[in-house]
Amino acid sequence: MANSPQTILSMIKTKEVKFVDVRFTDPRGKWQHVTFDLSMVDEDFLTNGTMSTARRSPAGRPSMNPT
């Protein structure tokens, strides 16, 4: 079922949602997910998505030292 961003935002408000969990498959086909605080979810987020800003170390593991 496809909903418009306005419908989703209305549902979020009505149901007092605090977090939004986005699920997707990575390029290898493995399921991934990321949870966003509601303050980050708006019409632009629902229409255009978001860019991952996670940094990776040379070994491919997430970096714990953001620079």
PDBQT receptor file of N, H, CA, C and O in Angstrom, charges set to zero:
ATOM      1  N   MET A   1       0.843  -1.170   0.000  1.00  0.00    +0.000 N 
ATOM      2  CA  MET A   1       0.000   0.000   0.000  1.00  0.00    +0.000 C 
ATOM      3  C   MET A   1       0.894   1.241   0.000  1.00  0.00    +0.000 C 
ATOM      4  O   MET A   1       1.714   1.423   0.900  1.00  0.00    +0.000 OA
ATOM      5  N   ALA A   2       0.731   2.080  -1.001  1.00  0.00    +0.000 N 
ATOM      6  H   ALA A   2       0.065   1.932  -1.732  1.00  0.00    +0.000 HD
ATOM      7  CA  ALA A   2       1.511   3.310  -1.097  1.00  0.00    +0.000 C 
ATOM      8  C   ALA A   2       0.739   4.455  -0.448  1.00  0.00    +0.000 C 
ATOM      9  O   ALA A   2      -0.451   4.643  -0.700  1.00  0.00    +0.000 OA
ATOM     10  N   ASN A   3       1.433   5.208   0.386  1.00  0.00    +0.000 N 
ATOM     11  H   ASN A   3       2.400   5.055   0.592  1.00  0.00    +0.000 HD
ATOM     12  CA  ASN A   3       0.835   6.365   1.051  1.00  0.00    +0.000 C 
ATOM     13  C   ASN A   3       1.624   7.605   0.693  1.00  0.00    +0.000 C 
ATOM     14  O   ASN A   3       2.822   7.530   0.422  1.00  0.00    +0.000 OA
ATOM     15  N   SER A   4       0.962   8.738   0.691  1.00  0.00    +0.000 N 
ATOM     16  H   SER A   4      -0.012   8.800   0.911  1.00  0.00    +0.000 HD
ATOM     17  CA  SER A   4       1.649   9.996   0.447  1.00  0.00    +0.000 C 
ATOM     18  C   SER A   4       2.405  10.405   1.710  1.00  0.00    +0.000 C 
ATOM     19  O   SER A   4       2.056   9.964   2.805  1.00  0.00    +0.000 OA
ATOM     20  N   PRO A   5       3.436  11.240   1.573  1.00  0.00    +0.000 N 
ATOM     21  CA  PRO A   5       4.151  11.718   2.764  1.00  0.00    +0.000 C 
ATOM     22  C   PRO A   5       3.207  12.392   3.766  1.00  0.00    +0.000 C 
ATOM     23  O   PRO A   5       3.376  12.235   4.976  1.00  0.00    +0.000 OA
ATOM     24  N   GLN A   6       2.224  13.135   3.277  1.00  0.00    +0.000 N 
ATOM     25  H   GLN A   6       2.087  13.263   2.295  1.00  0.00    +0.000 HD
ATOM     26  CA  GLN A   6       1.294  13.810   4.172  1.00  0.00    +0.000 C 
ATOM     27  C   GLN A   6       0.477  12.799   4.980  1.00  0.00    +0.000 C 
ATOM     28  O   GLN A   6       0.240  13.001   6.171  1.00  0.00    +0.000 OA
ATOM     29  N   THR A   7       0.049  11.710   4.333  1.00  0.00    +0.000 N 
ATOM     30  H   THR A   7       0.242  11.546   3.366  1.00  0.00    +0.000 HD
ATOM     31  CA  THR A   7      -0.717  10.668   5.020  1.00  0.00    +0.000 C 
ATOM     32  C   THR A   7       0.136   9.995   6.093  1.00  0.00    +0.000 C 
ATOM     33  O   THR A   7      -0.334   9.749   7.204  1.00  0.00    +0.000 OA
ATOM     34  N   ILE A   8       1.377   9.703   5.760  1.00  0.00    +0.000 N 
ATOM     35  H   ILE A   8       1.759   9.903   4.858  1.00  0.00    +0.000 HD
ATOM     36  CA  ILE A   8       2.280   9.055   6.710  1.00  0.00    +0.000 C 
ATOM     37  C   ILE A   8       2.554   9.977   7.894  1.00  0.00    +0.000 C 
ATOM     38  O   ILE A   8       2.515   9.530   9.040  1.00  0.00    +0.000 OA
ATOM     39  N   LEU A   9       2.830  11.252   7.639  1.00  0.00    +0.000 N 
ATOM     40  H   LEU A   9       2.861  11.615   6.708  1.00  0.00    +0.000 HD
ATOM     41  CA  LEU A   9       3.089  12.200   8.725  1.00  0.00    +0.000 C 
ATOM     42  C   LEU A   9       1.866  12.357   9.623  1.00  0.00    +0.000 C 
ATOM     43  O   LEU A   9       2.002  12.482  10.840  1.00  0.00    +0.000 OA
ATOM     44  N   SER A  10       0.675  12.351   9.033  1.00  0.00    +0.000 N 
ATOM     45  H   SER A  10       0.565  12.249   8.044  1.00  0.00    +0.000 HD
ATOM     46  CA  SER A  10      -0.551  12.427   9.818  1.00  0.00    +0.000 C 
ATOM     47  C   SER A  10      -0.702  11.193  10.703  1.00  0.00    +0.000 C 
ATOM     48  O   SER A  10      -1.075  11.305  11.871  1.00  0.00    +0.000 OA
ATOM     49  N   MET A  11      -0.413  10.015  10.147  1.00  0.00    +0.000 N 
ATOM     50  H   MET A  11      -0.110   9.923   9.198  1.00  0.00    +0.000 HD
ATOM     51  CA  MET A  11      -0.497   8.771  10.901  1.00  0.00    +0.000 C 
ATOM     52  C   MET A  11       0.523   8.765  12.049  1.00  0.00    +0.000 C 
ATOM     53  O   MET A  11       0.223   8.311  13.153  1.00  0.00    +0.000 OA
ATOM     54  N   ILE A  12       1.719   9.270  11.776  1.00  0.00    +0.000 N 
ATOM     55  H   ILE A  12       1.963   9.639  10.879  1.00  0.00    +0.000 HD
ATOM     56  CA  ILE A  12       2.766   9.356  12.805  1.00  0.00    +0.000 C 
ATOM     57  C   ILE A  12       2.275  10.214  13.969  1.00  0.00    +0.000 C 
ATOM     58  O   ILE A  12       2.446   9.850  15.132  1.00  0.00    +0.000 OA
ATOM     59  N   LYS A  13       1.666  11.350  13.650  1.00  0.00    +0.000 N 
ATOM     60  H   LYS A  13       1.527  11.646  12.705  1.00  0.00    +0.000 HD
ATOM     61  CA  LYS A  13       1.163  12.256  14.688  1.00  0.00    +0.000 C 
ATOM     62  C   LYS A  13       0.006  11.621  15.464  1.00  0.00    +0.000 C 
ATOM     63  O   LYS A  13      -0.025  11.685  16.693  1.00  0.00    +0.000 OA
ATOM     64  N   THR A  14      -0.932  11.016  14.760  1.00  0.00    +0.000 N 
ATOM     65  H   THR A  14      -0.907  10.963  13.762  1.00  0.00    +0.000 HD
ATOM     66  CA  THR A  14      -2.102  10.403  15.388  1.00  0.00    +0.000 C 
ATOM     67  C   THR A  14      -1.707   9.273  16.327  1.00  0.00    +0.000 C 
ATOM     68  O   THR A  14      -2.268   9.136  17.414  1.00  0.00    +0.000 OA
ATOM     69  N   LYS A  15      -0.747   8.470  15.909  1.00  0.00    +0.000 N 
ATOM     70  H   LYS A  15      -0.291   8.582  15.026  1.00  0.00    +0.000 HD
ATOM     71  CA  LYS A  15      -0.345   7.302  16.702  1.00  0.00    +0.000 C 
ATOM     72  C   LYS A  15       0.788   7.609  17.683  1.00  0.00    +0.000 C 
ATOM     73  O   LYS A  15       1.282   6.711  18.364  1.00  0.00    +0.000 OA
ATOM     74  N   GLU A  16       1.205   8.897  17.755  1.00  0.00    +0.000 N 
ATOM     75  H   GLU A  16       0.803   9.627  17.202  1.00  0.00    +0.000 HD
ATOM     76  CA  GLU A  16       2.255   9.357  18.669  1.00  0.00    +0.000 C 
ATOM     77  C   GLU A  16       3.550   8.550  18.521  1.00  0.00    +0.000 C 
ATOM     78  O   GLU A  16       4.151   8.126  19.507  1.00  0.00    +0.000 OA
ATOM     79  N   VAL A  17       3.959   8.350  17.270  1.00  0.00    +0.000 N 
ATOM     80  H   VAL A  17       3.471   8.694  16.468  1.00  0.00    +0.000 HD
ATOM     81  CA  VAL A  17       5.195   7.616  16.953  1.00  0.00    +0.000 C 
ATOM     82  C   VAL A  17       6.399   8.435  17.424  1.00  0.00    +0.000 C 
ATOM     83  O   VAL A  17       6.416   9.659  17.291  1.00  0.00    +0.000 OA
ATOM     84  N   LYS A  18       7.398   7.754  17.973  1.00  0.00    +0.000 N 
ATOM     85  H   LYS A  18       7.384   6.760  18.081  1.00  0.00    +0.000 HD
ATOM     86  CA  LYS A  18       8.615   8.417  18.454  1.00  0.00    +0.000 C 
ATOM     87  C   LYS A  18       9.822   8.151  17.557  1.00  0.00    +0.000 C 
ATOM     88  O   LYS A  18      10.715   8.991  17.447  1.00  0.00    +0.000 OA
ATOM     89  N   PHE A  19       9.849   6.974  16.912  1.00  0.00    +0.000 N 
ATOM     90  H   PHE A  19       9.124   6.291  17.001  1.00  0.00    +0.000 HD
ATOM     91  CA  PHE A  19      10.962   6.578  16.053  1.00  0.00    +0.000 C 
ATOM     92  C   PHE A  19      10.420   5.950  14.772  1.00  0.00    +0.000 C 
ATOM     93  O   PHE A  19       9.326   5.387  14.753  1.00  0.00    +0.000 OA
ATOM     94  N   VAL A  20      11.218   6.059  13.691  1.00  0.00    +0.000 N 
ATOM     95  H   VAL A  20      12.107   6.517  13.707  1.00  0.00    +0.000 HD
ATOM     96  CA  VAL A  20      10.857   5.427  12.427  1.00  0.00    +0.000 C 
ATOM     97  C   VAL A  20      12.000   4.490  12.046  1.00  0.00    +0.000 C 
ATOM     98  O   VAL A  20      13.155   4.906  11.957  1.00  0.00    +0.000 OA
ATOM     99  N   ASP A  21      11.666   3.233  11.826  1.00  0.00    +0.000 N 
ATOM    100  H   ASP A  21      10.727   2.895  11.899  1.00  0.00    +0.000 HD
ATOM    101  CA  ASP A  21      12.650   2.226  11.446  1.00  0.00    +0.000 C 
ATOM    102  C   ASP A  21      12.552   2.008   9.942  1.00  0.00    +0.000 C 
ATOM    103  O   ASP A  21      11.498   1.625   9.434  1.00  0.00    +0.000 OA
ATOM    104  N   VAL A  22      13.646   2.252   9.234  1.00  0.00    +0.000 N 
ATOM    105  H   VAL A  22      14.502   2.564   9.647  1.00  0.00    +0.000 HD
ATOM    106  CA  VAL A  22      13.686   2.093   7.782  1.00  0.00    +0.000 C 
ATOM    107  C   VAL A  22      14.417   0.799   7.470  1.00  0.00    +0.000 C 
ATOM    108  O   VAL A  22      15.552   0.597   7.902  1.00  0.00    +0.000 OA
ATOM    109  N   ARG A  23      13.769  -0.070   6.724  1.00  0.00    +0.000 N 
ATOM    110  H   ARG A  23      12.847   0.093   6.373  1.00  0.00    +0.000 HD
ATOM    111  CA  ARG A  23      14.361  -1.358   6.351  1.00  0.00    +0.000 C 
ATOM    112  C   ARG A  23      14.611  -1.379   4.846  1.00  0.00    +0.000 C 
ATOM    113  O   ARG A  23      13.805  -0.877   4.064  1.00  0.00    +0.000 OA
ATOM    114  N   PHE A  24      15.734  -1.965   4.455  1.00  0.00    +0.000 N 
ATOM    115  H   PHE A  24      16.390  -2.373   5.091  1.00  0.00    +0.000 HD
ATOM    116  CA  PHE A  24      16.121  -1.985   3.050  1.00  0.00    +0.000 C 
ATOM    117  C   PHE A  24      17.116  -3.108   2.816  1.00  0.00    +0.000 C 
ATOM    118  O   PHE A  24      17.630  -3.690   3.771  1.00  0.00    +0.000 OA
ATOM    119  N   THR A  25      17.390  -3.414   1.568  1.00  0.00    +0.000 N 
ATOM    120  H   THR A  25      16.972  -2.940   0.792  1.00  0.00    +0.000 HD
ATOM    121  CA  THR A  25      18.433  -4.377   1.247  1.00  0.00    +0.000 C 
ATOM    122  C   THR A  25      19.643  -3.628   0.713  1.00  0.00    +0.000 C 
ATOM    123  O   THR A  25      19.509  -2.669  -0.047  1.00  0.00    +0.000 OA
ATOM    124  N   ASP A  26      20.825  -4.075   1.119  1.00  0.00    +0.000 N 
ATOM    125  H   ASP A  26      20.934  -4.854   1.737  1.00  0.00    +0.000 HD
ATOM    126  CA  ASP A  26      22.053  -3.448   0.629  1.00  0.00    +0.000 C 
ATOM    127  C   ASP A  26      22.354  -4.003  -0.768  1.00  0.00    +0.000 C 
ATOM    128  O   ASP A  26      21.637  -4.884  -1.243  1.00  0.00    +0.000 OA
ATOM    129  N   PRO A  27      23.404  -3.502  -1.432  1.00  0.00    +0.000 N 
ATOM    130  CA  PRO A  27      23.700  -3.960  -2.793  1.00  0.00    +0.000 C 
ATOM    131  C   PRO A  27      23.934  -5.469  -2.914  1.00  0.00    +0.000 C 
ATOM    132  O   PRO A  27      23.790  -6.034  -3.998  1.00  0.00    +0.000 OA
ATOM    133  N   ARG A  28      24.290  -6.112  -1.820  1.00  0.00    +0.000 N 
ATOM    134  H   ARG A  28      24.407  -5.654  -0.940  1.00  0.00    +0.000 HD
ATOM    135  CA  ARG A  28      24.500  -7.563  -1.852  1.00  0.00    +0.000 C 
ATOM    136  C   ARG A  28      23.206  -8.337  -1.590  1.00  0.00    +0.000 C 
ATOM    137  O   ARG A  28      23.189  -9.565  -1.676  1.00  0.00    +0.000 OA
ATOM    138  N   GLY A  29      22.122  -7.622  -1.270  1.00  0.00    +0.000 N 
ATOM    139  H   GLY A  29      22.136  -6.624  -1.201  1.00  0.00    +0.000 HD
ATOM    140  CA  GLY A  29      20.850  -8.268  -1.024  1.00  0.00    +0.000 C 
ATOM    141  C   GLY A  29      20.583  -8.605   0.435  1.00  0.00    +0.000 C 
ATOM    142  O   GLY A  29      19.585  -9.258   0.739  1.00  0.00    +0.000 OA
ATOM    143  N   LYS A  30      21.456  -8.173   1.347  1.00  0.00    +0.000 N 
ATOM    144  H   LYS A  30      22.267  -7.643   1.099  1.00  0.00    +0.000 HD
ATOM    145  CA  LYS A  30      21.274  -8.448   2.775  1.00  0.00    +0.000 C 
ATOM    146  C   LYS A  30      20.355  -7.380   3.387  1.00  0.00    +0.000 C 
ATOM    147  O   LYS A  30      20.503  -6.188   3.120  1.00  0.00    +0.000 OA
ATOM    148  N   TRP A  31      19.400  -7.838   4.218  1.00  0.00    +0.000 N 
ATOM    149  H   TRP A  31      19.279  -8.806   4.435  1.00  0.00    +0.000 HD
ATOM    150  CA  TRP A  31      18.502  -6.909   4.904  1.00  0.00    +0.000 C 
ATOM    151  C   TRP A  31      19.290  -6.037   5.869  1.00  0.00    +0.000 C 
ATOM    152  O   TRP A  31      20.154  -6.525   6.597  1.00  0.00    +0.000 OA
ATOM    153  N   GLN A  32      18.990  -4.762   5.868  1.00  0.00    +0.000 N 
ATOM    154  H   GLN A  32      18.288  -4.366   5.277  1.00  0.00    +0.000 HD
ATOM    155  CA  GLN A  32      19.584  -3.783   6.781  1.00  0.00    +0.000 C 
ATOM    156  C   GLN A  32      18.442  -2.943   7.355  1.00  0.00    +0.000 C 
ATOM    157  O   GLN A  32      17.323  -2.967   6.842  1.00  0.00    +0.000 OA
ATOM    158  N   HIS A  33      18.736  -2.208   8.412  1.00  0.00    +0.000 N 
ATOM    159  H   HIS A  33      19.645  -2.188   8.828  1.00  0.00    +0.000 HD
ATOM    160  CA  HIS A  33      17.759  -1.250   8.919  1.00  0.00    +0.000 C 
ATOM    161  C   HIS A  33      18.464  -0.168   9.702  1.00  0.00    +0.000 C 
ATOM    162  O   HIS A  33      19.563  -0.367  10.221  1.00  0.00    +0.000 OA
ATOM    163  N   VAL A  34      17.822   0.971   9.780  1.00  0.00    +0.000 N 
ATOM    164  H   VAL A  34      16.929   1.133   9.359  1.00  0.00    +0.000 HD
ATOM    165  CA  VAL A  34      18.323   2.084  10.575  1.00  0.00    +0.000 C 
ATOM    166  C   VAL A  34      17.104   2.758  11.200  1.00  0.00    +0.000 C 
ATOM    167  O   VAL A  34      16.058   2.885  10.563  1.00  0.00    +0.000 OA
ATOM    168  N   THR A  35      17.248   3.185  12.443  1.00  0.00    +0.000 N 
ATOM    169  H   THR A  35      18.098   3.081  12.960  1.00  0.00    +0.000 HD
ATOM    170  CA  THR A  35      16.154   3.821  13.162  1.00  0.00    +0.000 C 
ATOM    171  C   THR A  35      16.429   5.308  13.273  1.00  0.00    +0.000 C 
ATOM    172  O   THR A  35      17.515   5.721  13.681  1.00  0.00    +0.000 OA
ATOM    173  N   PHE A  36      15.431   6.115  12.907  1.00  0.00    +0.000 N 
ATOM    174  H   PHE A  36      14.549   5.779  12.576  1.00  0.00    +0.000 HD
ATOM    175  CA  PHE A  36      15.550   7.567  12.964  1.00  0.00    +0.000 C 
ATOM    176  C   PHE A  36      14.639   8.129  14.040  1.00  0.00    +0.000 C 
ATOM    177  O   PHE A  36      13.502   7.685  14.201  1.00  0.00    +0.000 OA
ATOM    178  N   ASP A  37      15.147   9.112  14.776  1.00  0.00    +0.000 N 
ATOM    179  H   ASP A  37      16.071   9.473  14.644  1.00  0.00    +0.000 HD
ATOM    180  CA  ASP A  37      14.321   9.858  15.709  1.00  0.00    +0.000 C 
ATOM    181  C   ASP A  37      13.295  10.633  14.892  1.00  0.00    +0.000 C 
ATOM    182  O   ASP A  37      13.586  11.078  13.781  1.00  0.00    +0.000 OA
ATOM    183  N   LEU A  38      12.121  10.788  15.431  1.00  0.00    +0.000 N 
ATOM    184  H   LEU A  38      11.885  10.426  16.332  1.00  0.00    +0.000 HD
ATOM    185  CA  LEU A  38      11.050  11.455  14.699  1.00  0.00    +0.000 C 
ATOM    186  C   LEU A  38      11.428  12.869  14.257  1.00  0.00    +0.000 C 
ATOM    187  O   LEU A  38      10.913  13.359  13.252  1.00  0.00    +0.000 OA
ATOM    188  N   SER A  39      12.313  13.521  14.990  1.00  0.00    +0.000 N 
ATOM    189  H   SER A  39      12.731  13.123  15.806  1.00  0.00    +0.000 HD
ATOM    190  CA  SER A  39      12.725  14.880  14.624  1.00  0.00    +0.000 C 
ATOM    191  C   SER A  39      13.411  14.925  13.257  1.00  0.00    +0.000 C 
ATOM    192  O   SER A  39      13.511  15.993  12.654  1.00  0.00    +0.000 OA
ATOM    193  N   MET A  40      13.885  13.776  12.764  1.00  0.00    +0.000 N 
ATOM    194  H   MET A  40      13.803  12.908  13.255  1.00  0.00    +0.000 HD
ATOM    195  CA  MET A  40      14.566  13.722  11.470  1.00  0.00    +0.000 C 
ATOM    196  C   MET A  40      13.626  13.371  10.313  1.00  0.00    +0.000 C 
ATOM    197  O   MET A  40      14.033  13.393   9.151  1.00  0.00    +0.000 OA
ATOM    198  N   VAL A  41      12.376  13.049  10.630  1.00  0.00    +0.000 N 
ATOM    199  H   VAL A  41      12.045  13.031  11.573  1.00  0.00    +0.000 HD
ATOM    200  CA  VAL A  41      11.431  12.589   9.613  1.00  0.00    +0.000 C 
ATOM    201  C   VAL A  41      10.492  13.722   9.229  1.00  0.00    +0.000 C 
ATOM    202  O   VAL A  41       9.732  14.226  10.056  1.00  0.00    +0.000 OA
ATOM    203  N   ASP A  42      10.558  14.117   7.956  1.00  0.00    +0.000 N 
ATOM    204  H   ASP A  42      11.175  13.708   7.284  1.00  0.00    +0.000 HD
ATOM    205  CA  ASP A  42       9.664  15.145   7.426  1.00  0.00    +0.000 C 
ATOM    206  C   ASP A  42       9.283  14.766   5.996  1.00  0.00    +0.000 C 
ATOM    207  O   ASP A  42       9.633  13.683   5.527  1.00  0.00    +0.000 OA
ATOM    208  N   GLU A  43       8.581  15.638   5.314  1.00  0.00    +0.000 N 
ATOM    209  H   GLU A  43       8.297  16.518   5.694  1.00  0.00    +0.000 HD
ATOM    210  CA  GLU A  43       8.131  15.330   3.959  1.00  0.00    +0.000 C 
ATOM    211  C   GLU A  43       9.312  15.069   3.024  1.00  0.00    +0.000 C 
ATOM    212  O   GLU A  43       9.249  14.167   2.189  1.00  0.00    +0.000 OA
ATOM    213  N   ASP A  44      10.378  15.841   3.154  1.00  0.00    +0.000 N 
ATOM    214  H   ASP A  44      10.429  16.574   3.832  1.00  0.00    +0.000 HD
ATOM    215  CA  ASP A  44      11.559  15.651   2.313  1.00  0.00    +0.000 C 
ATOM    216  C   ASP A  44      12.182  14.265   2.557  1.00  0.00    +0.000 C 
ATOM    217  O   ASP A  44      12.567  13.580   1.610  1.00  0.00    +0.000 OA
ATOM    218  N   PHE A  45      12.275  13.866   3.815  1.00  0.00    +0.000 N 
ATOM    219  H   PHE A  45      11.962  14.423   4.584  1.00  0.00    +0.000 HD
ATOM    220  CA  PHE A  45      12.814  12.549   4.164  1.00  0.00    +0.000 C 
ATOM    221  C   PHE A  45      11.981  11.448   3.520  1.00  0.00    +0.000 C 
ATOM    222  O   PHE A  45      12.528  10.496   2.963  1.00  0.00    +0.000 OA
ATOM    223  N   LEU A  46      10.654  11.577   3.598  1.00  0.00    +0.000 N 
ATOM    224  H   LEU A  46      10.210  12.351   4.050  1.00  0.00    +0.000 HD
ATOM    225  CA  LEU A  46       9.769  10.543   3.054  1.00  0.00    +0.000 C 
ATOM    226  C   LEU A  46       9.738  10.550   1.526  1.00  0.00    +0.000 C 
ATOM    227  O   LEU A  46       9.443   9.525   0.911  1.00  0.00    +0.000 OA
ATOM    228  N   THR A  47      10.035  11.683   0.914  1.00  0.00    +0.000 N 
ATOM    229  H   THR A  47      10.274  12.516   1.413  1.00  0.00    +0.000 HD
ATOM    230  CA  THR A  47      10.012  11.794  -0.541  1.00  0.00    +0.000 C 
ATOM    231  C   THR A  47      11.359  11.434  -1.161  1.00  0.00    +0.000 C 
ATOM    232  O   THR A  47      11.418  10.680  -2.132  1.00  0.00    +0.000 OA
ATOM    233  N   ASN A  48      12.440  11.976  -0.598  1.00  0.00    +0.000 N 
ATOM    234  H   ASN A  48      12.391  12.589   0.190  1.00  0.00    +0.000 HD
ATOM    235  CA  ASN A  48      13.766  11.828  -1.200  1.00  0.00    +0.000 C 
ATOM    236  C   ASN A  48      14.692  10.872  -0.472  1.00  0.00    +0.000 C 
ATOM    237  O   ASN A  48      15.751  10.516  -0.989  1.00  0.00    +0.000 OA
ATOM    238  N   GLY A  49      14.300  10.451   0.730  1.00  0.00    +0.000 N 
ATOM    239  H   GLY A  49      13.440  10.739   1.150  1.00  0.00    +0.000 HD
ATOM    240  CA  GLY A  49      15.162   9.561   1.501  1.00  0.00    +0.000 C 
ATOM    241  C   GLY A  49      16.255  10.334   2.204  1.00  0.00    +0.000 C 
ATOM    242  O   GLY A  49      16.169  11.552   2.361  1.00  0.00    +0.000 OA
ATOM    243  N   THR A  50      17.278   9.622   2.625  1.00  0.00    +0.000 N 
ATOM    244  H   THR A  50      17.347   8.632   2.498  1.00  0.00    +0.000 HD
ATOM    245  CA  THR A  50      18.391  10.228   3.339  1.00  0.00    +0.000 C 
ATOM    246  C   THR A  50      19.684   9.580   2.868  1.00  0.00    +0.000 C 
ATOM    247  O   THR A  50      19.682   8.443   2.397  1.00  0.00    +0.000 OA
ATOM    248  N   MET A  51      20.760  10.291   2.994  1.00  0.00    +0.000 N 
ATOM    249  H   MET A  51      20.762  11.215   3.376  1.00  0.00    +0.000 HD
ATOM    250  CA  MET A  51      22.068   9.780   2.607  1.00  0.00    +0.000 C 
ATOM    251  C   MET A  51      22.764   9.257   3.849  1.00  0.00    +0.000 C 
ATOM    252  O   MET A  51      22.790   9.940   4.873  1.00  0.00    +0.000 OA
ATOM    253  N   SER A  52      23.326   8.067   3.779  1.00  0.00    +0.000 N 
ATOM    254  H   SER A  52      23.305   7.513   2.947  1.00  0.00    +0.000 HD
ATOM    255  CA  SER A  52      24.061   7.516   4.914  1.00  0.00    +0.000 C 
ATOM    256  C   SER A  52      25.355   8.283   5.099  1.00  0.00    +0.000 C 
ATOM    257  O   SER A  52      26.084   8.527   4.138  1.00  0.00    +0.000 OA
ATOM    258  N   THR A  53      25.637   8.660   6.334  1.00  0.00    +0.000 N 
ATOM    259  H   THR A  53      25.045   8.461   7.115  1.00  0.00    +0.000 HD
ATOM    260  CA  THR A  53      26.876   9.381   6.620  1.00  0.00    +0.000 C 
ATOM    261  C   THR A  53      27.839   8.529   7.433  1.00  0.00    +0.000 C 
ATOM    262  O   THR A  53      28.834   9.031   7.956  1.00  0.00    +0.000 OA
ATOM    263  N   ALA A  54      27.540   7.237   7.538  1.00  0.00    +0.000 N 
ATOM    264  H   ALA A  54      26.732   6.829   7.114  1.00  0.00    +0.000 HD
ATOM    265  CA  ALA A  54      28.410   6.346   8.304  1.00  0.00    +0.000 C 
ATOM    266  C   ALA A  54      29.771   6.234   7.627  1.00  0.00    +0.000 C 
ATOM    267  O   ALA A  54      29.859   6.018   6.419  1.00  0.00    +0.000 OA
ATOM    268  N   ARG A  55      30.819   6.383   8.411  1.00  0.00    +0.000 N 
ATOM    269  H   ARG A  55      30.747   6.559   9.393  1.00  0.00    +0.000 HD
ATOM    270  CA  ARG A  55      32.177   6.247   7.886  1.00  0.00    +0.000 C 
ATOM    271  C   ARG A  55      32.670   4.840   8.153  1.00  0.00    +0.000 C 
ATOM    272  O   ARG A  55      32.297   4.220   9.148  1.00  0.00    +0.000 OA
ATOM    273  N   ARG A  56      33.491   4.351   7.282  1.00  0.00    +0.000 N 
ATOM    274  H   ARG A  56      33.794   4.855   6.473  1.00  0.00    +0.000 HD
ATOM    275  CA  ARG A  56      34.030   3.007   7.461  1.00  0.00    +0.000 C 
ATOM    276  C   ARG A  56      35.550   3.079   7.539  1.00  0.00    +0.000 C 
ATOM    277  O   ARG A  56      36.189   3.909   6.893  1.00  0.00    +0.000 OA
ATOM    278  N   SER A  57      36.105   2.193   8.342  1.00  0.00    +0.000 N 
ATOM    279  H   SER A  57      35.587   1.518   8.867  1.00  0.00    +0.000 HD
ATOM    280  CA  SER A  57      37.555   2.096   8.459  1.00  0.00    +0.000 C 
ATOM    281  C   SER A  57      38.081   1.357   7.230  1.00  0.00    +0.000 C 
ATOM    282  O   SER A  57      37.293   0.772   6.486  1.00  0.00    +0.000 OA
ATOM    283  N   PRO A  58      39.395   1.371   7.002  1.00  0.00    +0.000 N 
ATOM    284  CA  PRO A  58      39.949   0.635   5.861  1.00  0.00    +0.000 C 
ATOM    285  C   PRO A  58      39.595  -0.844   5.884  1.00  0.00    +0.000 C 
ATOM    286  O   PRO A  58      39.534  -1.476   4.829  1.00  0.00    +0.000 OA
ATOM    287  N   ALA A  59      39.360  -1.410   7.066  1.00  0.00    +0.000 N 
ATOM    288  H   ALA A  59      39.409  -0.897   7.923  1.00  0.00    +0.000 HD
ATOM    289  CA  ALA A  59      39.013  -2.832   7.162  1.00  0.00    +0.000 C 
ATOM    290  C   ALA A  59      37.539  -3.064   6.858  1.00  0.00    +0.000 C 
ATOM    291  O   ALA A  59      37.088  -4.209   6.833  1.00  0.00    +0.000 OA
ATOM    292  N   GLY A  60      36.782  -1.996   6.627  1.00  0.00    +0.000 N 
ATOM    293  H   GLY A  60      37.148  -1.065   6.647  1.00  0.00    +0.000 HD
ATOM    294  CA  GLY A  60      35.380  -2.136   6.301  1.00  0.00    +0.000 C 
ATOM    295  C   GLY A  60      34.446  -2.094   7.495  1.00  0.00    +0.000 C 
ATOM    296  O   GLY A  60      33.231  -2.215   7.343  1.00  0.00    +0.000 OA
ATOM    297  N   ARG A  61      35.011  -1.923   8.689  1.00  0.00    +0.000 N 
ATOM    298  H   ARG A  61      35.999  -1.824   8.812  1.00  0.00    +0.000 HD
ATOM    299  CA  ARG A  61      34.174  -1.844   9.888  1.00  0.00    +0.000 C 
ATOM    300  C   ARG A  61      33.820  -0.385  10.173  1.00  0.00    +0.000 C 
ATOM    301  O   ARG A  61      34.587   0.507   9.811  1.00  0.00    +0.000 OA
ATOM    302  N   PRO A  62      32.686  -0.121  10.809  1.00  0.00    +0.000 N 
ATOM    303  CA  PRO A  62      32.323   1.257  11.135  1.00  0.00    +0.000 C 
ATOM    304  C   PRO A  62      33.402   1.919  11.987  1.00  0.00    +0.000 C 
ATOM    305  O   PRO A  62      33.956   1.300  12.896  1.00  0.00    +0.000 OA
ATOM    306  N   SER A  63      33.689   3.164  11.687  1.00  0.00    +0.000 N 
ATOM    307  H   SER A  63      33.240   3.667  10.949  1.00  0.00    +0.000 HD
ATOM    308  CA  SER A  63      34.666   3.932  12.441  1.00  0.00    +0.000 C 
ATOM    309  C   SER A  63      34.032   4.496  13.695  1.00  0.00    +0.000 C 
ATOM    310  O   SER A  63      32.918   5.018  13.645  1.00  0.00    +0.000 OA
ATOM    311  N   MET A  64      34.726   4.400  14.823  1.00  0.00    +0.000 N 
ATOM    312  H   MET A  64      35.631   3.976  14.864  1.00  0.00    +0.000 HD
ATOM    313  CA  MET A  64      34.212   4.938  16.071  1.00  0.00    +0.000 C 
ATOM    314  C   MET A  64      34.772   6.336  16.334  1.00  0.00    +0.000 C 
ATOM    315  O   MET A  64      34.440   6.955  17.345  1.00  0.00    +0.000 OA
ATOM    316  N   ASN A  65      35.617   6.836  15.434  1.00  0.00    +0.000 N 
ATOM    317  H   ASN A  65      35.887   6.333  14.613  1.00  0.00    +0.000 HD
ATOM    318  CA  ASN A  65      36.231   8.148  15.604  1.00  0.00    +0.000 C 
ATOM    319  C   ASN A  65      35.832   9.065  14.462  1.00  0.00    +0.000 C 
ATOM    320  O   ASN A  65      36.575   9.188  13.488  1.00  0.00    +0.000 OA
ATOM    321  N   PRO A  66      34.661   9.721  14.557  1.00  0.00    +0.000 N 
ATOM    322  CA  PRO A  66      34.250  10.611  13.476  1.00  0.00    +0.000 C 
ATOM    323  C   PRO A  66      35.169  11.801  13.360  1.00  0.00    +0.000 C 
ATOM    324  O   PRO A  66      35.550  12.398  14.368  1.00  0.00    +0.000 OA
ATOM    325  N   THR A  67      35.529  12.151  12.145  1.00  0.00    +0.000 N 
ATOM    326  H   THR A  67      35.220  11.666  11.326  1.00  0.00    +0.000 HD
ATOM    327  CA  THR A  67      36.382  13.328  11.895  1.00  0.00    +0.000 C 
ATOM    328  C   THR A  67      35.825  14.163  10.786  1.00  0.00    +0.000 C 
ATOM    329  O   THR A  67      36.405  15.191  10.436  1.00  0.00    +0.000 OA
TER     330      THR A  67
